[in-house]
Amino acid sequence: MARDDAPWKPSALGRLSRVGDVVDRVTTPFARRAARRGFPWTAPTVPRGVEVPRDEPDLGADYDTDWARRSLARSVRRGIVGGPLHLAVRGVASPNVHGVDRLSDLARLDDPPPLIFTPNHHSHLDTALMAIAVPEPWRSKLVVAAAADYFFDKRWKARLAALSLNAIPIDREATGRKSSEMIKRLIEDGWSLVIYPEGGRSPDGWGQDFKGGAAYLSSRTGAPVVPVFIDGTGAIYGKGMKRPKRGVTNVVFGAPLTPLDDENTRRFSARIERSVTTLADESLTDYWTARRRAADGTNPRLTGPDYVGWRRQWALSERRSIGSAGLRRRQKRRWPDLGN
């Protein structure tokens, strides 16, 4: 019990209130003096009838990422990707990379061409996974097409995405003229591109229909398209999950594709989607089975069966149970020794 004659001490809230009063007494005269002096101490006044032009937008699709490809930023990014990002992806996703040998002919060239990588998209983890899985010489000159309305809506997010992943803003609904011109210029400068043809993450664990952005950019720039299938990231950190759960992933690279002479953008995009579908079948079965089904047109579709509701989720769980990717790691059980 407290003593009645104990000296009174102000509470923390009382002390904070006193500090606020002192700050207010000190700053108020300066604020009033600045208000009397006007501009430049305060915002300039605007005459009536005069419309002040708005500042040019510098976020979203208008965010300038040229600084992220300068020497200093590239050195910092090399340290991020090779250090903490690599360790984090290895610890959470344990990626198994296959099919890199399908790019060996291009890698052996004296001047390897830039490539357009087109993986499926189930998780934000996909981009970090591609940053460490893409082989050299393309990894060191790799840009990622990221949703302008998500990664570039705030300045801190835009700077982080541009610095750590060399992301560039792109409209996920359609490849606009400004975005396509920027990507065309980057590819002509020798930069390779990671773009998600689905346009966004899977909402339910199954794939989505491919859009024609990658096929259009390839037809316009002449850069070959490399189909890529990523398996397992949806179970580790899919859309709607608040935190990642450790698991195993597979990254399968396919052979480069180029548009045929009589092939328009729509048909080339459909061929890219069929190639990723074949790689998905390969990740669950084997090379020969996947190619035999591809010849017959019987590869399981990326978009899943035409079920609705719980049957679609049930089919997804059955698909994930076939392979090793996406299975979350569990602690090994230790059974007690009961003797003989």
Residue, then its C-alpha position, 0 to 999 in steps of 0.5 A: m500500500a502506498r504511503d500518504d506522505a509519499p511525494w507526488k510525481p506526475s504521470a507519463l501522460g502529464r509529463l508529455s502534456r507539459v512538453g506539448d505545451v512548451v513546444d506549442r508556446v515556442t512554435t506558435p510565434f514563428a508560425r504566425r510570423a510566417a503566415r504574415r509574411g506569406f510566400p515563400w513561407t506559405a503556399p502562394t495564393v491563386p487569383r480567382g478565375v485562374e486554374v492551376p495546372r495539376d502536377e504530372p503523375d509520377l506513380g503507377a504506369d508513369y513511375d520512372t524506373d531508369w535509375a534502377r538500371r544504373s550501375l549503383a542500383r545494379s550493384v545494390r540489387r546484385g547484393i540483394v538477389g544474391g544474398p538475403l533474397h536467395l536465402a529467403v527463397r531457398g528457406v521458404a520454397s526449396p526450389n528445384v529448377h529443371g529444363v535450363d539445358r533447353l537454353s544452353d544453345l542460346a547461352r553458348l552464343d557470343d552474343p546471347p539474345p534477350l529473352i521473354f520469360t512467361p511463367n504462370h502466376h500463383s503468388h508474389l513469391d513467383t517473382a523472387l523465384m524467377a530472380i534466382a532461377v533464371p540462368e546467366p547470362w540473362r539473370s544479370k540483365l532481367v526486368v520484371a513487368a509488375a502491375a502498376d496499380y499494385f506495386f507502383d501505387k505508393r512511392w515506397k513500394a515503387r522504389l522497393a520493387a524497382l531497386s530489389l527486383n528491377a520491376i517496371p510498371i505495366d498495365r495488367e489489363a492491356t499492354g499500352r503504347k507507353s509500356s510497350e515502347m518502354i519494353k521494346r527499348l529495354i529489349e533492344d538494349g539487351w534486357s530480358l523480361v519476365i512477364y506474367p501472361e495471366g495478368g495477375r495471381s490465380p484467385d483459386g489455385w488454378g491457372q487463368d487464360f493467357k493474355g496476348g501481351a507476351a506474344y505481341l512484345s515478341s512479335r514486335t521485338g523479335a525476342p524469343v519467348v521462353p515458357v516457364f511453369i512454376d509449381g508449388t508457390g500457390a500452396i506456400y503463399g497464394k492469394g489471400m494467405k497472410r503469411p508464407k508456409r514452407g514447402v517445395t517448388n518446381v521451376v520448369f523452363g521450356a524451349p524458346l519459341t518464336p512466332l511463325d511467318d503466318e502466325n498472328t498474335r492470338r495464335f502465338s499466345a495460344r501456342i505459348e499457353r499450350s507450351v506452359t500447359t505441357l510443362a505443367d504436365e511434365s512437372l507432375t509426370d515425366y517428359w515423355t508422358a507430357r509430350r505424348r499428351a501434347a501431341d494428342g491434345t490431352n494435357p490437363r488444362l492449366t485452368g482446371p476442370d469445369y467444376v464449380g465450388w468444392r469440386r474444383q477445390w477437391a480436384l486442386s488438392e488431388r493435383r497437388s498430391i500427385g507431385s512433390a511441389g507445394l507439399r508443406r513440410r511437416q515435423k517428423r513424428r517421434w514415436p515413443d519406444l515401448g520396448n518389446 
